[in-house]
């Protein structure tokens, strides 16, 4: 889970939480924070979790699944935490929390949570529970937290209708979707798809064929993306990417963009309302098509072609793959990545 509190970005993983001062310079923050190496990060003692004494363990199952297996989670309403390690075996725990535990237990039973083994796959499922609005108001609320431990070498698929999702470092594919919740992911070697309808997304370093991160309403923050294709989109929120290579698409309708590019096969960076800052190696070469209210490429890059205050169409350091940058209401700034 992630959230902004008094200009501090809180990143919560299953093993704990870290906090970033949102006013500190970028890049070199996101991936190092997720690694716990950055000096500006401090660990929070599971700040997102409820008091353990108020939780009730409802289900605990262990499965003898070796590395290379898969986890499939399809639950309607639950927070999902996936912890990874070097060993084998899978352990699933479900916790229930409410101010009215007697009522919450009845709701839990109606949801029909099940954890079972199917070949080399562990599946956790539940069904939707419809609660009358007056009944919900009378009993206040309840929540389910799934805590799952798996080998690091695993493929993971997660679907939750309402809940936050955290996944630690993973060597395998990751496909997760939540309709309403924040997402936090560690380092992943494999294809990554992380989508939320309403929530922030934090992703560490990714090495693989493809990464797709989307939110309808939320900020997106990523580490170093060494991929062939990266699609990063939010309808309403800021986007920060420490570094990315390959074919790149970074779009937001309303928010600032801060992107580090290493090498690209073509890049489209767009915001409808916000500033764009692009960090580049000083030797970075590309054809550029830039349009905004104001453009500042600095003195570290050689630009040729058609250059004006609001539009640059030409070549950067001799030209190369096409880099398109657009903002309808904001500025575009290029900065050397080493500065």
C-alpha positions as CSV (number, residue, x, y, z in Angstrom):
1,X,0.0,0.0,0.0
2,X,1.1,3.6,-0.6
3,X,-0.1,7.0,0.4
4,X,0.9,10.6,0.7
5,X,0.9,12.0,4.2
6,X,2.3,15.5,4.8
7,X,4.4,15.3,1.7
8,X,5.9,11.9,2.7
9,X,5.3,8.9,0.4
10,X,4.5,5.8,2.4
11,X,5.3,2.5,0.6
12,X,4.0,-0.6,2.5
13,X,5.2,-4.1,1.6
14,X,4.3,-7.3,3.3
15,X,7.5,-7.1,5.4
16,X,6.9,-3.6,6.5
17,X,6.8,-0.1,5.2
18,X,9.2,2.6,4.0
19,X,8.7,6.3,3.8
20,X,10.1,8.8,1.2
21,X,10.3,12.5,1.6
22,X,8.3,13.6,-1.5
23,X,10.3,16.8,-1.7
24,X,13.6,15.0,-2.3
25,X,15.1,14.9,-5.8
26,X,14.5,12.3,-8.3
27,X,15.7,9.8,-9.6
28,X,17.5,7.2,-7.4
29,X,14.6,7.0,-4.9
30,X,12.0,4.4,-5.8
31,X,14.0,1.2,-6.4
32,X,16.5,2.0,-3.6
33,X,13.6,2.6,-1.2
34,X,12.1,-0.7,-2.1
35,X,15.5,-2.3,-1.5
36,X,15.7,-0.4,1.8
37,X,19.1,1.0,0.9
38,X,18.4,4.7,0.5
39,X,19.5,6.7,3.4
40,X,16.3,8.7,3.4
41,X,14.2,5.7,4.0
42,X,13.0,4.6,7.4
43,X,11.1,1.5,8.2
44,X,7.7,1.7,9.8
45,X,6.5,-1.0,12.0
46,X,3.7,-2.4,9.8
47,X,1.9,0.9,10.0
48,X,-0.9,-0.2,7.6
49,X,-1.9,-3.2,9.6
50,X,-4.5,-3.2,12.4
51,X,-3.5,-4.2,15.9
52,X,-2.8,-7.9,15.7
53,X,-4.8,-8.4,18.9
54,X,-7.9,-7.2,17.1
55,X,-7.5,-9.7,14.3
56,X,-8.7,-13.2,14.3
57,X,-7.0,-16.0,12.3
58,X,-9.8,-17.7,10.3
59,X,-7.9,-20.0,7.9
60,X,-4.4,-21.4,7.8
61,X,-3.2,-23.9,5.2
62,X,0.1,-25.1,4.0
63,X,0.9,-26.7,0.6
64,X,4.0,-28.6,-0.6
65,X,4.6,-26.6,-3.8
66,X,8.1,-26.3,-5.1
67,X,9.6,-23.2,-6.8
68,X,8.3,-22.8,-10.3
69,X,4.7,-23.2,-9.3
70,X,1.9,-20.7,-9.4
71,X,-0.4,-18.7,-7.1
72,X,-3.9,-17.7,-8.3
73,X,-6.0,-15.4,-6.0
74,X,-9.5,-14.4,-7.0
75,X,-11.4,-12.8,-4.0
76,X,-14.1,-10.2,-4.1
77,X,-13.1,-8.2,-1.0
78,X,-9.8,-8.6,0.7
79,X,-6.3,-7.1,1.1
80,X,-3.7,-9.4,-0.3
81,X,-0.1,-9.6,0.9
82,X,2.4,-11.9,-0.8
83,X,5.7,-12.6,0.9
84,X,8.4,-14.4,-1.0
85,X,11.5,-16.4,0.1
86,X,14.2,-18.8,-1.0
87,X,12.5,-21.9,0.4
88,X,9.8,-24.1,-1.0
89,X,6.2,-24.5,0.1
90,X,3.2,-22.2,0.2
91,X,1.4,-21.0,3.3
92,X,-2.0,-19.2,3.3
93,X,-3.4,-17.3,6.3
94,X,-6.6,-15.3,6.4
95,X,-7.3,-12.8,9.1
96,X,-10.6,-11.1,10.0
97,X,-11.0,-7.8,11.6
98,X,-14.1,-5.8,12.7
99,X,-15.6,-3.9,15.6
100,X,-18.4,-6.4,15.6
101,X,-16.6,-9.8,15.2
102,X,-19.7,-11.9,15.7
103,X,-21.4,-10.2,12.6
104,X,-18.1,-10.2,10.7
105,X,-17.7,-14.0,11.2
106,X,-21.1,-14.5,9.6
107,X,-20.1,-12.3,6.6
108,X,-16.8,-14.3,6.3
109,X,-18.7,-17.6,6.2
110,X,-21.0,-16.3,3.5
111,X,-18.0,-15.3,1.4
112,X,-16.9,-18.9,1.3
113,X,-13.1,-18.4,1.3
114,X,-11.3,-21.5,0.0
115,X,-7.6,-22.3,-0.3
116,X,-6.8,-25.4,-2.3
117,X,-4.1,-27.1,-4.4
118,X,-4.6,-27.9,-8.1
119,X,-1.5,-29.5,-9.5
120,X,1.4,-27.0,-9.0
121,X,-1.0,-24.1,-8.4
122,X,-2.4,-22.9,-5.1
123,X,-5.8,-21.1,-5.5
124,X,-7.5,-18.8,-3.0
125,X,-11.1,-17.9,-3.9
126,X,-14.2,-16.3,-2.4
127,X,-17.5,-15.0,-3.6
128,X,-19.2,-11.7,-3.3
129,X,-21.3,-10.9,-0.2
130,X,-24.0,-8.4,-0.6
131,X,-24.7,-6.4,2.6
132,X,-27.7,-4.2,3.1
133,X,-26.6,-0.6,3.6
134,X,-28.5,-0.3,6.9
135,X,-26.9,-3.5,8.1
136,X,-23.5,-2.3,7.1
137,X,-24.0,1.0,9.0
138,X,-25.3,-0.8,12.1
139,X,-22.3,-3.1,12.3
140,X,-19.8,-0.5,11.0
141,X,-17.4,-2.6,8.8
142,X,-15.2,-5.7,8.5
143,X,-12.1,-6.5,6.6
144,X,-10.2,-9.6,5.5
145,X,-6.5,-9.8,5.1
146,X,-4.8,-12.6,3.1
147,X,-1.2,-13.2,4.1
148,X,0.5,-15.6,1.7
149,X,4.1,-16.9,1.7
150,X,5.4,-18.4,-1.5
151,X,8.8,-19.3,-3.1
152,X,10.4,-16.3,-4.9
153,X,10.4,-18.3,-8.2
154,X,6.7,-18.3,-8.8
155,X,4.0,-17.0,-11.2
156,X,1.4,-14.9,-9.5
157,X,-2.1,-13.9,-10.5
158,X,-4.2,-11.7,-8.2
159,X,-7.8,-10.4,-8.6
160,X,-9.5,-8.5,-5.8
161,X,-12.6,-6.4,-6.1
162,X,-11.8,-4.2,-3.2
163,X,-8.5,-4.3,-1.5
164,X,-4.8,-3.3,-1.4
165,X,-2.2,-5.6,-2.9
166,X,1.5,-6.0,-1.9
167,X,3.9,-8.4,-3.5
168,X,7.5,-8.8,-2.5
169,X,10.4,-9.6,-4.9
170,X,9.5,-12.2,-7.5
171,X,11.2,-14.3,-10.2
172,X,8.2,-15.0,-12.4
173,X,5.2,-13.3,-14.1
174,X,2.9,-11.1,-12.1
175,X,-0.6,-10.2,-13.2
176,X,-2.6,-8.3,-10.6
177,X,-5.8,-6.3,-10.7
178,X,-7.8,-4.6,-8.0
179,X,-10.9,-2.5,-8.6
180,X,-10.3,-0.3,-5.5
181,X,-7.0,-0.3,-3.8
182,X,-3.3,0.6,-3.8
183,X,-0.6,-1.7,-5.2
184,X,3.0,-2.1,-4.0
185,X,5.4,-4.5,-5.8
186,X,9.1,-5.2,-5.2
187,X,11.6,-6.2,-7.8
188,X,10.3,-8.6,-10.5
189,X,12.1,-10.7,-13.1
190,X,9.3,-11.4,-15.6
191,X,6.3,-9.9,-17.3
192,X,4.4,-7.5,-15.1
193,X,0.8,-6.3,-15.4
194,X,-0.5,-4.2,-12.4
195,X,-3.8,-2.4,-12.8
196,X,-6.1,-0.7,-10.3
197,X,-9.2,1.3,-10.9
198,X,-8.7,3.6,-8.0
199,X,-5.4,3.7,-6.2
200,X,-1.7,4.4,-6.2
201,X,0.9,2.0,-7.6
202,X,4.5,1.5,-6.5
203,X,6.7,-0.8,-8.4
204,X,10.4,-1.6,-7.9
205,X,13.0,-2.7,-10.5
206,X,11.6,-4.8,-13.4
207,X,13.6,-6.9,-15.8
208,X,11.6,-8.8,-18.4
209,X,9.8,-8.7,-21.7
210,X,7.0,-6.2,-20.8
211,X,5.5,-4.1,-18.0
212,X,2.0,-2.6,-18.0
213,X,0.9,-0.4,-15.1
214,X,-2.4,1.4,-15.1
215,X,-4.6,3.3,-12.7
216,X,-7.8,5.3,-13.4
217,X,-7.2,7.5,-10.4
218,X,-3.8,7.4,-8.7
219,X,-0.1,8.2,-8.7
220,X,2.4,5.8,-10.3
221,X,6.0,5.4,-9.1
222,X,8.5,2.9,-10.6
223,X,12.1,2.0,-10.3
224,X,14.4,0.9,-13.1
225,X,12.5,-0.9,-15.9
226,X,14.8,-3.0,-18.2
227,X,12.1,-4.2,-20.6
228,X,11.3,-4.4,-24.2
229,X,7.9,-2.6,-23.8
230,X,6.6,-0.3,-21.1
231,X,3.0,1.0,-20.9
232,X,2.4,3.3,-17.9
233,X,-0.9,5.2,-17.8
234,X,-3.1,7.0,-15.3
235,X,-6.1,9.1,-15.9
236,X,-5.6,11.4,-12.9
237,X,-2.2,11.3,-11.1
238,X,1.5,11.9,-11.2
239,X,4.0,9.5,-12.7
240,X,7.6,8.9,-11.7
241,X,9.9,6.4,-13.4
242,X,13.5,6.1,-12.3
243,X,14.7,4.7,-15.6
244,X,13.2,2.8,-18.6
245,X,14.4,1.3,-21.8
246,X,12.7,-0.2,-24.8
247,X,9.4,0.9,-26.4
248,X,7.9,3.4,-23.9
249,X,4.4,4.9,-23.5
250,X,3.9,7.1,-20.4
251,X,0.6,9.0,-20.3
252,X,-1.6,10.9,-17.8
253,X,-4.5,13.2,-18.4
254,X,-3.9,15.3,-15.3
255,X,-0.5,15.2,-13.5
256,X,3.2,15.7,-13.6
257,X,5.6,13.3,-15.3
258,X,9.2,12.6,-14.2
259,X,10.9,10.0,-16.4
260,X,14.4,8.7,-16.8
261,X,15.2,7.3,-20.2
262,X,18.2,5.1,-20.8
263,X,17.7,3.8,-24.4
264,X,14.5,3.6,-26.3
265,X,13.0,2.1,-29.4
266,X,10.5,4.9,-29.5
267,X,8.8,6.8,-26.7
268,X,5.6,8.7,-26.2
269,X,5.3,10.9,-23.0
270,X,2.1,12.9,-22.6
271,X,0.1,14.8,-20.0
272,X,-2.9,16.9,-20.6
273,X,-2.3,19.1,-17.6
274,X,1.1,19.1,-15.9
275,X,4.9,19.5,-16.2
276,X,7.2,17.0,-17.8
277,X,10.8,16.4,-16.7
278,X,12.9,13.9,-18.7
279,X,16.2,12.7,-17.4
280,X,18.6,11.5,-20.2
281,X,22.2,10.4,-20.5
282,X,24.2,13.2,-22.2
283,X,24.9,10.9,-25.1
284,X,21.2,10.1,-25.6
285,X,20.3,10.4,-29.3
286,X,16.7,10.6,-30.7
287,X,14.5,12.3,-33.2
288,X,12.3,14.6,-31.0
289,X,8.9,16.1,-31.4
290,X,8.2,18.3,-28.3
291,X,5.2,20.6,-27.7
292,X,4.3,22.6,-24.6
293,X,3.9,26.0,-23.2
294,X,7.6,26.2,-22.5
295,X,10.6,24.0,-23.4
296,X,14.0,23.8,-21.7
297,X,16.5,21.3,-23.0
298,X,19.4,22.9,-21.2
299,X,22.9,23.2,-22.6
300,X,23.9,19.5,-22.2
301,X,22.2,18.3,-25.4
302,X,22.7,19.3,-29.0
303,X,19.4,20.0,-30.8
304,X,19.0,20.6,-34.5
305,X,15.9,21.3,-36.6
306,X,12.9,23.5,-36.0
307,X,13.2,25.1,-32.6
308,X,10.8,27.6,-30.9
309,X,9.6,28.4,-27.5
310,X,6.6,26.1,-27.8
311,X,7.7,23.4,-30.3
312,X,10.8,21.5,-31.1
313,X,10.9,19.1,-34.1
314,X,14.3,17.8,-35.0
315,X,17.2,15.7,-33.8
316,X,18.8,15.4,-30.4
317,X,22.5,14.5,-30.5
318,X,22.2,13.5,-34.2
319,X,18.9,11.7,-34.1
320,X,17.6,8.2,-33.6
321,X,14.3,6.6,-32.5
322,X,11.4,9.0,-32.1
323,X,10.8,10.7,-28.7
324,X,7.4,12.5,-28.6
325,X,6.7,14.7,-25.6
326,X,3.4,16.6,-25.1
327,X,1.8,18.7,-22.4
328,X,-1.2,20.9,-23.1
329,X,-0.8,23.0,-20.0
330,X,2.7,22.9,-18.5
331,X,6.4,22.8,-19.3
332,X,8.9,20.3,-20.7
333,X,12.4,20.1,-19.2
334,X,15.3,17.9,-20.2
335,X,18.0,17.2,-17.6
336,X,21.2,15.1,-17.7
337,X,20.6,11.9,-15.7
338,X,23.9,12.3,-13.9
339,X,23.0,15.7,-12.4
